[in-house]
Amino acid sequence: MKIVSNSSPLIALAKIRKLGILREEVVIPKAVFDEITKSKKEYAKELYEWGKDRVAEVKNSS
């Protein structure tokens, strides 16, 4: 099962350097990836490296 994340938990984990606790099943929508990596904050580079292979097209299942 895939888990889709928004930006808030990713930013919080990056700030405390704990992105590694997330499992491989975590994916992020392109819009979230853009939001978390275009920042000039210190965590943006870490989020880019972590998320670049996790970007997925997300569709509503209903």
C-alpha positions, -999 to +999 in steps of 0.1 A: +000+000+000+013+035-009+011+063+017+007+098+004+021+126+025+016+164+025+043+189+033+038+195+070+050+161+084+079+160+059+091+195+069+088+186+106+108+154+102+134+172+081+139+198+107+148+171+133+167+150+108+144+120+110+132+115+073+149+081+075+121+067+097+097+069+068+091+037+049+097+032+012+059+032+006+057+070+012+051+090-020+045+127-025+025+145-051+045+168-075+029+199-059+041+189-025+076+181-038+077+216-054+065+232-022+091+216+001+121+219-022+117+254-035+122+269-001+154+286+009+152+269+043+181+247+054+160+216+051+150+220+015+181+203+001+176+173+024+140+171+013+150+172-023+174+143-019+149+123+001+119+130-022+132+131-057+125+094-063+092+095-044+072+119-066+040+103-078+009+112-097-019+110-071-055+103-082-086+104-062-100+069-059-136+079-055 
